[in-house]
Amino acid sequence: MATALITGANRGLGLECARQLAAAGHHVFLSSRDLEAATAAAAQLSGEVEPLLLDITKPATIQAAVKDLANRLPHLDLLINNAGIYPPGDENPVTVDADAMEQTLLSNVAGPHRLIQSLVPLLAAAPAARIVNVSSGLGSFEYCDPRGGEFASYIGVCYSTSKAALNMLTLSWAKILTRTRVKVNAVSPGWCRTEMGGSSAPRSVEEGAATLLKFAFLPEDGPNGRFFGADGEMPW
């Protein structure tokens, strides 16, 4: 039975990843910044699912959660960095507040970085641990290029910046983790019908989660430090 930690898993893609992993027989730590929300979400699922308090913007909760896991587990097989935010008013760089940028980078980049740092010993102790950083095509320079990119007209000042930074963070960690058996990749689930994505999104939560989980148990010769989506590798 593999062990998995998912951040921001009390709803949306994180919850669906937890559902699919638990259904496959894995032991899932379903984390949220609100323990009551995590507990209620875990109660919805069948299998080995445990709620865990973990707010990636608060180092003390990361330390407490990692200490709890280290006291109970010989290793951790999977980390899915799913938690993140999309601030309101993000489409206008003239008016979006710099505080919103700071908070988005804290949630979407610094938080995942701090969590990976804290979990490296547990991950490195596993036979073949994997890290999935939940990214987005909106963090791709090529896709957002105004000279004909797929998202040429899109402006997401804080969100796109954070996902581009998360992609580089993934690449940086991958270079270091080649010294271990841990692999890390950035994966875009696509535009999904979640609270963040809205009801008009073309992909279901189930489809988005399945895309993320393709990279949860890669073979030894699988990719490391790359960027993928539902249709294959994506450009940085």
Backbone hydrogen bonds in HBPLUS format (Angstrom, degrees):
<---DONOR---> <-ACCEPTOR-->    atom                        ^
c    i                          cat <-CA-CA->   ^        H-A-AA   ^      H-
h    n   atom  resd res      DA  || num        DHA   H-A  angle D-A-AA Bond
n    s   type  num  typ     dist DA aas  dist angle  dist       angle   num
A0027-HIS N   A0002-ALA O   2.83 MM  25  6.10 161.2  1.87 169.4 172.5     1
A0077-ASP N   A0003-THR O   3.11 MM  74  5.23 131.4  2.36 125.3 139.1     2
A0078-LEU N   A0003-THR O   3.06 MM  75  6.36 129.2  2.33 149.7 159.5     3
A0004-ALA N   A0027-HIS O   2.87 MM  23  6.25 151.4  1.95 162.5 166.8     4
A0029-PHE N   A0004-ALA O   2.72 MM  25  6.02 162.1  1.76 163.3 169.8     5
A0005-LEU N   A0078-LEU O   2.88 MM  73  6.24 155.6  1.94 149.6 156.1     6
A0080-ILE N   A0005-LEU O   2.90 MM  75  6.29 162.7  1.93 164.3 168.8     7
A0006-ILE N   A0029-PHE O   3.13 MM  23  6.40 165.5  2.15 170.9 168.3     8
A0031-SER N   A0006-ILE O   3.04 MM  25  5.96 158.2  2.09 167.6 174.0     9
A0007-THR N   A0080-ILE O   3.15 MM  73  6.50 166.4  2.17 175.3 173.6    10
A0009-ALA N   A0031-SER O   2.87 MM  22  5.61 163.7  1.89 173.8 175.3    11
A0015-LEU N   A0011-ARG O   3.25 MM   4  4.78 163.3  2.28 111.5 113.0    12
A0016-GLU N   A0012-GLY O   3.05 MM   4  6.32 159.1  2.09 152.1 158.5    13
A0017-CYS N   A0013-LEU O   2.85 MM   4  6.05 153.7  1.92 150.0 157.1    14
A0018-ALA N   A0014-GLY O   3.00 MM   4  6.24 156.8  2.06 144.5 150.9    15
A0019-ARG N   A0015-LEU O   2.89 MM   4  6.18 150.6  1.97 144.7 153.2    16
A0020-GLN N   A0016-GLU O   2.95 MM   4  6.18 164.7  1.97 151.2 154.0    17
A0021-LEU N   A0017-CYS O   2.90 MM   4  6.04 162.0  1.93 152.8 158.1    18
A0022-ALA N   A0018-ALA O   2.92 MM   4  5.95 164.2  1.94 148.0 152.8    19
A0023-ALA N   A0019-ARG O   2.95 MM   4  6.06 156.5  2.00 145.0 151.9    20
A0024-ALA N   A0020-GLN O   3.15 MM   4  6.28 132.5  2.38 133.5 144.8    21
A0024-ALA N   A0021-LEU O   3.12 MM   3  5.10 131.2  2.37  93.7 107.0    22
A0026-HIS N   A0021-LEU O   3.07 MM   5  5.53 163.9  2.09 147.8 144.7    23
A0025-GLY N   A0022-ALA O   2.96 MM   3  5.12 159.0  2.01 106.6 112.5    24
A0028-VAL N   A0048-GLU O   2.76 MM  20  6.13 167.6  1.78 166.6 165.5    25
A0050-GLU N   A0028-VAL O   2.82 MM  22  6.25 162.6  1.85 163.9 169.9    26
A0030-LEU N   A0050-GLU O   2.73 MM  20  5.81 149.3  1.82 150.5 160.4    27
A0052-LEU N   A0030-LEU O   2.91 MM  22  5.82 134.2  2.12 144.1 138.3    28
A0032-SER N   A0052-LEU O   3.04 MM  20  6.52 145.2  2.17 163.8 173.9    29
A0054-LEU N   A0032-SER O   2.83 MM  22  5.35 170.5  1.84 134.5 137.1    30
A0038-ALA N   A0034-ASP O   3.00 MM   4  6.33 156.0  2.06 152.4 159.7    31
A0039-THR N   A0035-LEU O   2.84 MM   4  6.02 157.3  1.89 149.6 155.8    32
A0040-ALA N   A0036-GLU O   2.93 MM   4  6.11 160.9  1.97 148.0 152.9    33
A0041-ALA N   A0037-ALA O   2.96 MM   4  6.09 155.5  2.02 144.0 150.9    34
A0042-ALA N   A0038-ALA O   2.88 MM   4  6.04 162.7  1.91 149.6 154.4    35
A0043-ALA N   A0039-THR O   3.05 MM   4  6.20 145.4  2.18 141.5 150.4    36
A0044-GLN N   A0041-ALA O   3.02 MM   3  5.35 149.2  2.11 106.5 115.9    37
A0045-LEU N   A0042-ALA O   3.16 MM   3  5.51 154.6  2.23 108.8 116.1    38
A0058-LYS N   A0055-ASP O   2.92 MM   3  5.46 166.7  1.93 122.7 126.6    39
A0061-THR N   A0058-LYS O   3.01 MM   3  5.72 132.4  2.25 119.7 130.3    40
A0062-ILE N   A0058-LYS O   3.36 MM   4  6.74 152.2  2.45 147.7 155.6    41
A0063-GLN N   A0059-PRO O   2.89 MM   4  6.15 167.1  1.91 158.4 161.2    42
A0064-ALA N   A0060-ALA O   3.01 MM   4  6.16 158.1  2.06 142.1 148.1    43
A0065-ALA N   A0061-THR O   2.95 MM   4  5.99 161.4  1.98 142.3 147.6    44
A0066-VAL N   A0062-ILE O   2.90 MM   4  6.05 168.7  1.91 157.3 160.4    45
A0067-LYS N   A0063-GLN O   2.95 MM   4  6.02 156.3  2.01 143.9 151.0    46
A0068-ASP N   A0064-ALA O   3.00 MM   4  6.18 155.3  2.07 144.4 150.9    47
A0069-LEU N   A0065-ALA O   3.00 MM   4  6.29 160.9  2.03 150.0 154.8    48
A0070-ALA N   A0066-VAL O   2.84 MM   4  6.00 162.2  1.87 152.0 157.3    49
A0071-ASN N   A0067-LYS O   3.01 MM   4  6.14 142.7  2.15 142.8 151.8    50
A0072-ARG N   A0069-LEU O   3.03 MM   3  5.18 144.5  2.16 101.5 112.4    51
A0073-LEU N   A0069-LEU O   2.78 MM   4  5.71 149.4  1.87 162.9 169.4    52
A0076-LEU N   A0122-LEU O   3.09 MM  46  5.32 157.9  2.14 113.9 114.1    53
A0130-ARG N   A0077-ASP O   2.92 MM  53  6.32 150.7  2.00 143.7 150.1    54
A0079-LEU N   A0130-ARG O   3.02 MM  51  6.49 153.0  2.09 154.3 162.6    55
A0132-VAL N   A0079-LEU O   2.87 MM  53  6.30 162.3  1.91 162.4 168.4    56
A0082-ASN N   A0080-ILE O   3.03 MM   2  5.65 119.2  2.41 109.4  92.9    57
A0081-ASN N   A0132-VAL O   2.87 MM  51  6.17 148.0  1.98 151.3 161.9    58
A0134-VAL N   A0081-ASN O   3.09 MM  53  5.91 166.6  2.11 141.4 144.7    59
A0157-VAL N   A0090-ASP O   2.88 MM  67  5.51 146.8  1.99 162.3 152.9    60
A0095-THR N   A0092-ASN O   3.19 MM   3  5.69 133.3  2.42 109.0 119.1    61
A0096-VAL N   A0092-ASN O   2.93 MM   4  5.91 150.6  2.01 161.9 171.4    62
A0100-ALA N   A0097-ASP O   2.96 MM   3  5.30 131.9  2.19 104.3 116.7    63
A0101-MET N   A0097-ASP O   3.37 MM   4  6.89 146.5  2.49 141.6 150.4    64
A0102-GLU N   A0098-ALA O   2.99 MM   4  6.33 160.3  2.03 150.2 154.8    65
A0103-GLN N   A0099-ASP O   2.93 MM   4  6.15 160.0  1.97 147.4 152.5    66
A0104-THR N   A0100-ALA O   2.93 MM   4  6.03 154.3  1.99 143.4 150.6    67
A0105-LEU N   A0101-MET O   2.93 MM   4  6.12 163.6  1.96 154.5 158.7    68
A0106-LEU N   A0102-GLU O   2.94 MM   4  6.08 149.2  2.04 141.9 151.0    69
A0107-SER N   A0103-GLN O   2.96 MM   4  6.14 159.9  2.00 146.2 150.8    70
A0108-ASN N   A0104-THR O   2.78 MM   4  5.77 167.8  1.80 153.8 158.1    71
A0109-VAL N   A0105-LEU O   2.94 MM   4  5.14 141.2  2.09 129.1 135.4    72
A0110-ALA N   A0105-LEU O   2.87 MM   5  6.24 161.8  1.91 156.4 161.5    73
A0111-GLY N   A0106-LEU O   2.77 MM   5  5.65 139.3  1.94 146.4 156.3    74
A0113-HIS N   A0109-VAL O   3.01 MM   4  6.18 159.0  2.05 151.2 157.9    75
A0114-ARG N   A0110-ALA O   2.88 MM   4  6.07 163.7  1.90 152.2 156.1    76
A0115-LEU N   A0111-GLY O   2.95 MM   4  6.20 158.3  2.00 154.5 160.9    77
A0116-ILE N   A0112-PRO O   2.91 MM   4  6.11 163.4  1.94 151.8 155.8    78
A0117-GLN N   A0113-HIS O   2.95 MM   4  6.18 169.6  1.96 154.8 157.9    79
A0118-SER N   A0114-ARG O   3.05 MM   4  6.25 157.5  2.10 144.7 150.4    80
A0119-LEU N   A0115-LEU O   2.98 MM   4  6.14 142.5  2.12 145.8 156.2    81
A0119-LEU N   A0116-ILE O   3.06 MM   3  5.09 123.9  2.39  97.2 112.0    82
A0120-VAL N   A0116-ILE O   2.98 MM   4  5.95 121.9  2.32 154.4 166.2    83
A0122-LEU N   A0119-LEU O   3.02 MM   3  5.40 114.5  2.47 111.1 126.4    84
A0123-LEU N   A0119-LEU O   2.88 MM   4  6.05 164.4  1.91 164.2 169.2    85
A0124-ALA N   A0120-VAL O   2.76 MM   4  5.75 166.1  1.78 157.5 161.4    86
A0125-ALA N   A0121-PRO O   3.18 MM   4  6.20 131.1  2.43 133.4 144.3    87
A0126-ALA N   A0123-LEU O   3.09 MM   3  5.45 157.8  2.14 109.3 116.2    88
A0183-LYS N   A0129-ALA O   3.13 MM  54  6.61 151.9  2.21 144.0 150.2    89
A0131-ILE N   A0183-LYS O   2.79 MM  52  6.20 147.5  1.89 155.0 163.8    90
A0185-ASN N   A0131-ILE O   3.09 MM  54  6.50 155.6  2.15 158.4 161.8    91
A0133-ASN N   A0185-ASN O   2.95 MM  52  6.20 172.0  1.96 159.0 161.2    92
A0187-VAL N   A0133-ASN O   2.92 MM  54  6.14 162.1  1.95 156.6 159.8    93
A0135-SER N   A0187-VAL O   2.85 MM  52  5.30 155.8  1.91 121.8 128.5    94
A0139-GLY N   A0136-SER O   2.97 MM   3  5.49 161.1  2.00 114.0 118.1    95
A0140-SER N   A0137-GLY O   3.07 MM   3  5.26 163.1  2.10 110.0 112.5    96
A0144-CYS N   A0140-SER O   3.05 MM   4  6.16 148.0  2.16 145.6 154.1    97
A0141-PHE N   A0236-TRP O   3.03 MM  95  6.01 164.9  2.05 111.0 106.1    98
A0145-ASP N   A0142-GLU O   3.38 MM   3  5.19 159.1  2.42  98.0 104.0    99
A0151-PHE N   A0143-TYR O   2.62 MM   8  5.41 160.8  1.66 147.5 151.8   100
A0149-GLY N   A0145-ASP O   2.83 MM   4  4.74 149.9  1.92 155.4 156.1   101
A0152-ALA N   A0149-GLY O   3.03 MM   3  4.67 140.7  2.19 120.8 112.4   102
A0154-TYR N   A0151-PHE O   3.01 MM   3  5.30 154.5  2.08 111.1 119.3   103
A0160-SER N   A0156-GLY O   2.86 MM   4  5.26 147.7  1.97 136.2 147.0   104
A0162-SER N   A0158-CYS O   2.90 MM   4  6.05 155.4  1.96 147.5 154.6   105
A0163-LYS N   A0159-TYR O   2.96 MM   4  6.25 155.6  2.02 153.6 160.1   106
A0164-ALA N   A0160-SER O   2.92 MM   4  6.09 155.8  1.98 151.4 157.8   107
A0165-ALA N   A0161-THR O   2.99 MM   4  6.16 152.1  2.07 142.5 150.6   108
A0166-LEU N   A0162-SER O   2.82 MM   4  6.06 147.2  1.92 140.6 150.4   109
A0167-ASN N   A0163-LYS O   2.98 MM   4  6.16 148.4  2.08 139.0 146.6   110
A0168-MET N   A0164-ALA O   3.18 MM   4  6.53 155.1  2.25 143.0 148.6   111
A0169-LEU N   A0165-ALA O   2.83 MM   4  6.10 152.5  1.90 147.9 156.7   112
A0170-THR N   A0166-LEU O   2.87 MM   4  6.10 152.6  1.95 145.9 152.7   113
A0171-LEU N   A0167-ASN O   3.06 MM   4  6.40 155.7  2.12 145.8 151.6   114
A0172-SER N   A0168-MET O   2.90 MM   4  6.15 158.5  1.94 150.7 156.4   115
A0173-TRP N   A0169-LEU O   2.92 MM   4  6.16 165.4  1.95 154.6 158.0   116
A0174-ALA N   A0170-THR O   2.91 MM   4  6.05 153.3  1.98 146.3 154.4   117
A0175-LYS N   A0171-LEU O   3.23 MM   4  6.49 150.1  2.32 144.8 150.6   118
A0177-LEU N   A0173-TRP O   2.81 MM   4  5.98 162.9  1.84 159.0 164.7   119
A0179-ARG N   A0176-ILE O   3.22 MM   3  6.18 169.9  2.23 122.6 125.6   120
A0180-THR N   A0177-LEU O   2.88 MM   3  5.21 162.0  1.91 112.0 117.9   121
A0225-GLY N   A0184-VAL O   2.72 MM  41  5.68 161.1  1.75 159.3 165.4   122
A0186-ALA N   A0226-ARG O   2.95 MM  40  6.20 159.5  1.99 164.0 168.3   123
A0228-PHE N   A0186-ALA O   2.93 MM  42  6.40 157.8  1.98 151.4 157.3   124
A0188-SER N   A0228-PHE O   2.74 MM  40  6.17 166.0  1.76 160.7 163.7   125
A0203-ARG N   A0191-TRP O   3.13 MM  12  5.96 151.2  2.22 160.7 161.0   126
A0194-THR N   A0192-CYS O   2.85 MM   2  5.70 125.4  2.15 112.2  95.8   127
A0193-ARG N   A0203-ARG O   2.87 MM  10  6.19 144.0  2.00 162.3 168.8   128
A0198-GLY N   A0194-THR O   2.76 MM   4  5.59 150.1  1.85 148.9 153.3   129
A0208-GLY N   A0204-SER O   3.04 MM   4  6.33 162.4  2.08 149.3 154.0   130
A0209-ALA N   A0205-VAL O   2.90 MM   4  6.09 164.6  1.93 154.3 158.1   131
A0210-ALA N   A0206-GLU O   3.03 MM   4  6.15 156.1  2.09 141.5 148.4   132
A0211-THR N   A0207-GLU O   3.06 MM   4  6.33 148.7  2.16 145.8 153.5   133
A0212-LEU N   A0208-GLY O   3.17 MM   4  6.53 157.6  2.22 147.5 152.7   134
A0213-LEU N   A0209-ALA O   2.93 MM   4  6.19 159.8  1.97 154.1 159.8   135
A0214-LYS N   A0211-THR O   3.33 MM   3  5.44 151.8  2.42 100.0 108.1   136
A0215-PHE N   A0212-LEU O   3.18 MM   3  6.01 162.8  2.21 118.6 123.3   137
A0216-ALA N   A0213-LEU O   3.18 MM   3  4.81 169.1  2.19 102.6 103.9   138
A0222-GLY N   A0219-PRO O   2.89 MM   3  5.08 158.5  1.93 118.0 119.4   139
A0234-MET N   A0227-PHE O   2.73 MM   7  5.46 171.9  1.73 142.4 144.2   140
A0229-GLY N   A0232-GLY O   2.81 MM   3  5.32 155.0  1.87 146.1 153.8   141
A0232-GLY N   A0229-GLY O   3.19 MM   3  5.32 169.4  2.21 112.5 113.8   142
